[in-house]
Amino acid sequence: MLGYVLGCALWGAAKASILGVHRAPGSHALTGYGPEIVEELQFRLGLERVVAPRLNIAPEPARIAQAALFGLIHPGTEVDAALGGYVYSKAYDAHGLLGALAAHTAHNIGVWLGSS
């Protein structure tokens, strides 16, 4: 799990430093697991692990579809967010919900720190 956490934190910080992407203090990363847990439950658990199997969608296409949808709900960073959705899904597979939450939160904290 440490690899996902460190990788996502560095990715967020680099993105903020190089591309100028930022979050306002007090948003997303600093509110604890609020927004992250909602997104992880909706996308990784709900869409990918509950809805997709009921529609007979294989695991990898389900992962790609949820990642694409995850990107679409993040206007202005669609491609980056879709990549994030894919990585968080892999973290979920490897370490469960806690792994996905840790990776997602680490990324958001990295963005905040990199934009400071």
C-alpha positions in Angstrom: 0.0 0.0 0.0 2.9 2.3 0.7 3.9 2.3 -3.0 0.4 3.5 -4.0 0.4 6.1 -1.3 3.8 7.5 -2.1 3.3 7.3 -5.9 0.0 9.1 -5.7 1.3 11.8 -3.4 4.3 12.4 -5.6 2.1 12.4 -8.7 -0.3 15.0 -7.1 2.6 17.2 -6.0 4.3 17.1 -9.4 1.1 17.8 -11.2 0.5 20.8 -9.0 4.1 22.1 -9.3 4.5 21.6 -13.0 1.0 22.2 -14.4 -0.2 24.6 -11.8 -3.2 22.4 -10.8 -4.3 23.4 -7.3 -6.9 23.0 -4.7 -8.0 25.6 -2.2 -6.9 25.0 1.4 -9.7 23.2 3.2 -11.1 21.4 0.2 -11.0 17.7 -0.6 -7.6 16.7 0.9 -8.0 18.5 4.1 -11.5 17.5 4.9 -10.5 14.0 5.8 -12.0 11.0 4.1 -15.3 12.8 3.2 -15.2 13.3 -0.5 -12.7 10.5 -1.1 -14.8 7.8 0.6 -17.9 8.9 -1.2 -16.1 8.6 -4.6 -14.5 5.3 -3.7 -17.7 3.8 -2.6 -19.5 5.0 -5.7 -16.9 4.2 -8.4 -14.7 1.4 -7.2 -17.2 -0.5 -5.0 -20.5 0.5 -6.5 -20.0 0.7 -10.3 -17.0 -1.6 -10.7 -17.8 -4.3 -8.2 -21.6 -4.3 -7.9 -23.1 -2.8 -11.1 -20.7 -4.1 -13.7 -20.9 -7.8 -12.7 -24.7 -7.6 -12.7 -24.4 -6.3 -16.3 -22.0 -9.1 -17.1 -19.1 -6.7 -17.8 -15.7 -8.3 -17.3 -13.4 -6.8 -14.6 -10.9 -4.9 -16.8 -13.6 -3.3 -19.0 -15.5 -2.4 -15.8 -12.3 -0.8 -14.4 -11.8 1.2 -17.6 -15.5 2.3 -17.7 -15.5 3.5 -14.0 -12.2 5.3 -14.6 -13.6 7.1 -17.6 -16.7 8.1 -15.6 -14.5 9.2 -12.7 -12.7 11.4 -15.2 -15.9 13.0 -16.4 -17.0 14.1 -13.0 -13.7 16.1 -12.6 -14.0 18.9 -15.1 -10.8 20.4 -16.3 -8.7 17.3 -15.2 -10.7 14.6 -17.0 -7.7 12.6 -18.3 -5.7 12.9 -15.1 -8.7 11.9 -13.0 -9.5 8.9 -15.3 -5.9 7.8 -14.8 -6.4 8.3 -11.0 -9.6 6.2 -11.1 -7.7 3.4 -12.8 -4.9 3.6 -10.2 -7.3 3.8 -7.3 -9.0 0.7 -8.7 -5.7 -1.2 -8.8 -5.1 -0.1 -5.2 -8.5 -1.4 -4.3 -7.7 -4.8 -5.8 -4.4 -5.0 -3.9 -5.4 -3.5 -0.6 -9.2 -3.1 -0.4 -11.1 0.0 0.3 -8.5 1.3 2.7 -5.8 1.1 0.0 -8.0 3.0 -2.5 -8.8 5.6 0.1 -5.2 6.0 1.1 -4.0 6.4 -2.5 -6.8 8.9 -3.4 -6.2 11.0 -0.3 -2.4 10.9 -0.7 -2.9 12.2 -4.3 -5.2 15.0 -3.1 -2.8 16.0 -0.3 0.1 15.9 -2.8 -1.8 18.3 -5.0 -2.4 20.6 -2.1 1.2 20.5 -0.9 2.5 21.0 -4.5 0.4 24.0 -5.0 1.4 25.7 -1.8 
